[in-house]
Amino acid sequence: MIPDSSSTVDEDVRFSELDLALVDALQAAPRAPWSQIGRALGVDATTAARRWERLRANGLAWVTAYGAPQSVTVAYVEVRCRPRALEAVSLALAGMPWVFSVDETAGDFDLLASVTAADLPSLGRSVHGLIGGLKGVRSTRTRLGITLYSEGGDWRMRAMEPARHAELAAPRASGATVYSARTRHPHMPDDQALLAALGADGRLSYTELGAKAGMSEHTARRRLQRLVRDGDIAFRCDLAHPLAGLSTVVLYRTAVPHTHLGAVGHALSRMEEVRLAVSVSGPDNLLVMVWLRGLHAIDPFEAVLADRFPWLKVNDRTVVLRSRKRMGRLLDPTGRATGLVPFALPSL
């Protein structure tokens, strides 16, 4: 059990430079063998594996897996709460399996819930019925995700030398993903079992994966390789960002003329601060989330935005006070993972 967040953060729950490089390596190649990771870091495989186990056991970093975004409907729901209801609503949202991320904010809304559903009708029923029906919720506003330019799985810690990345993975292709671009077919039970096991630990060996999913090692390997080949599964390495020096998360609601939207979205996705860039419904048609090294970094970042993107108009900035849940992981106030809510689509 991870220590309560109110306790003092000791040396066992801090990042060293090697730890950050290790996270960076696993962001580039989440399932690479330890021998390959070690070579890229200049350490032996045993050292790399041991350091990773310390990070994982203390909730400092983790590898997870999730379904492909092009086969689901995604929305970002701004929730306004009644006085003194924030904690209860935030906890309730974090417990919902189809709400994959929850951020508590300082702005004109109290919570941002990132949600998914099989289609638009079920999304509407779930947001209005399950979120809107929570005691303490005053109102909701939904921004439908349309085109994803960059998300958390694309973000990099940038703690390794760039040349080292070439030893781990090919350069990322520059592209965009359209949500609900293809008809969603329910995963076969065996594939669902694989996704569930890898959602809890994306680095399970094929032997461990087969045992947890109730199949042979050979079957687990074959089915997972097919999921990867068909683009039905994605992996990412996440970390407790406040403890890595990235203490400030800012959400921007911006407007870009449609003729420039794609170019701006792609360019933003290449900025090291940008964690999320997605076109959404509504007049503020581009949602951008950034990780910064403090409140002092906001003005310089926005100066860069103004200089590089004359077509982009920032209409609102919202600072995240706390990330309570990220891609299914429950987080403490320091950003450490303390639990997991397995993903499931809403049943309404």
C-alpha angles and dihedrals in degrees: 000000000000113000118260112273092237091068121093114274105243132194092275092065101048132092123245121200089258090051091054091048089050091053089048091052092050091048087058095044112011096181101033115134116261091246090062093043091049093051091052090051097042094243134104122267093251092056092048092049093046094050091047092052090054091051093047096045091052094047092245095124139002142176118227139172132217141172124280114276095221091071099052140060114243130190139175112225121200109208126198116199135203117250113290092005098098098095094049094046092046091052092047092051092048089055094056110099094212093052099082099180135024126189127184109217147193107223140069091318129045105217138023114208118191106206141178137202139171094253144345098276093052090045091055093047092048097047095045097036106034102028099027089046095057115115108253097027111126099181144336135212121196127209111192115221111235112165124013114210098170137357140174094283089060096050119102133203090217093211095131129073107266091238090060091062090065088065091059110036143356116262112279115261114243107237148117133245121218112214114236089010091145134034111270116235117189113253117252112257092255091052091047089053090052092049091049093050094046091045087063095043119004093190098061112139116241089254092052091042093052092049093050094044094045099245140098122280090246092053092047091051094047096046094045092049088053092050090051093045093050093047093242096128135045130194130206139176114221133185144193093269099191090059089050092059097263096116100154127067118184128188117205125198105202139173124221127176108256093241090061099035098097095046093047093046093051093046092050091051089063095056113104093224095053115100098167133019116171135154112234141183120272135051092296091065102175123060116197129184122189136187114218136178095244144326088283089067095061098081095047090048092050090048088057090049091052092048098046101035113041090166093057117091118194107215099172140009121200122187117215111231094189139353105222097177134014123187091333097316117119110223134202121222091274091055096253119143112249102168147345133245105201113232120255132158117247114270099212 
